[in-house]
Amino acid sequence: MNKIGAWMRGTIIALWAAGILLLAGCDNDDYKHDPSPGQGSIIVDNRSWDVIHVYISGYYTNDVGDYDYEAYDRDPGVYRVVLDQKGGSRSYSHDVDVIEGKRTVLKVYVDELYWEYDVAVFYD
């Protein structure tokens, strides 16, 4: 096999392996947390470089570090979630539904155009 053929074969194998890793979920989408019986969970997935203060229904819970996540088990219902940048001016607030046996996921990004939080909410 010539050098170009060996290079192509190596490149194809590397791309195939990278694809398998992506499909296997190396992205932290598997939260390894199940809600307690009779409850649902709010997951704050911080995909920013900020440390974020988390408030749920007016009460401070804790901080979520940069590129980390935290889970908060709650009874089914509607909760006000406030995210506040530690030492900064970014914030987010919204009502979210907690569904029994489900995870309500808030993926937090920084909108690079406006430098504010951009939060994707979905149920897992």
N, C-alpha and C positions, 0 to 999 in steps of 0.2 A: 504494500500500500504506500502511495506517495505521501509527501508531507502535507499537501493540501487536503487529501482525503482523510488523513489522520486528524488534522485540525477540525475539519467539518464534523467528523464523527464525535470528537470531544465536545464541540460546541453543542451539538444536538443532545448529547447525553446531559450536559450541564443545564440546558434549557428545560429538558424533560424533568430533571430532578427539582429545579426551581418551581416548576408548575405543580409537582406533587406536594411540595412543602406549602404552597399557597392553598391548594385544595384541602390539605390536612388541617388548616386553620392556624397557621403560625401568627395570625394577626390579633390575638387576644379577644376574638369574638366568642370564645368558649369561656363563660364567666365562672365556671366551677362553683356556682352557688345556686342552691335550690331554696325557694321560699319555705318557711316553716309551715306546717299543716294549718290550713284555714287562712293563710295570709298570702300576700303577693310581695314582690320586692321592687324597690326602686334601685336601679344600678346607675351610678354616676361614673361614666367612663371618660376620664380626662385625657384627651388627645392633644393637649396643648402643653406648652412649656411652663405654664403657671401652676402655682399652688392655689387651690380653690377652697374657700370656706363654703360649707354646705348647710343650708337651713331648710328644714321641712316643717311646714305649717307654723312658721314663726319661731321655731326652736333651733338653735345651733346644734349640729350633730358632731361634726369633726371636719378635718381638712382632707382633701384628696390631692395627693402629690402629682407632679407632672408625669404623664404617661403611665398612670395607675388607675385603678378603679376601686370603688367601695360599693357594698350592697347594704340596703336598709330594708328590713322586713317590716311590713305594715299591714293592718287590717284592710280589706277591700274598701275602696272609697276614693275620694278626690283629695289630693294634697297639693298645697302650694309649695313649689320648690324654688329656692333662691340660691343662685351661685354667685359668689363674690370673690373677685381676684384678691388674693392676699397682697397687701401693699400696693395695690393699683386701682384703676378706675373701671375695669371691665366688670360687667355683671349681667345676669340673666334671671328672669323670673317668669314662671308659668305654672298653671294648674296641670297636674298629670293624674291620670287614672291608675289606680292599683287594682289589678284583677286577681282574684284568688288563683293561686297555682302558677301565675305568670310573672315574668320579669318585665318591668317597664324600664327600658334602657334609654338613658340620655347620653349620647355621644357628644362631647364638648370639643369643638374646634375653635380656632381663632380665624375670623374672616380677615384675610390679609389686606383687603382693600379698605375696610372701615375700622380695623383693629378692635372689633368687638366679638363677643362670643356668638358662634353659630352652632346651634344645638339641634341635632337630629334625634327625634323621639320615635321609638318603635317598641313593639312587644315581642318578646322572645319566649 
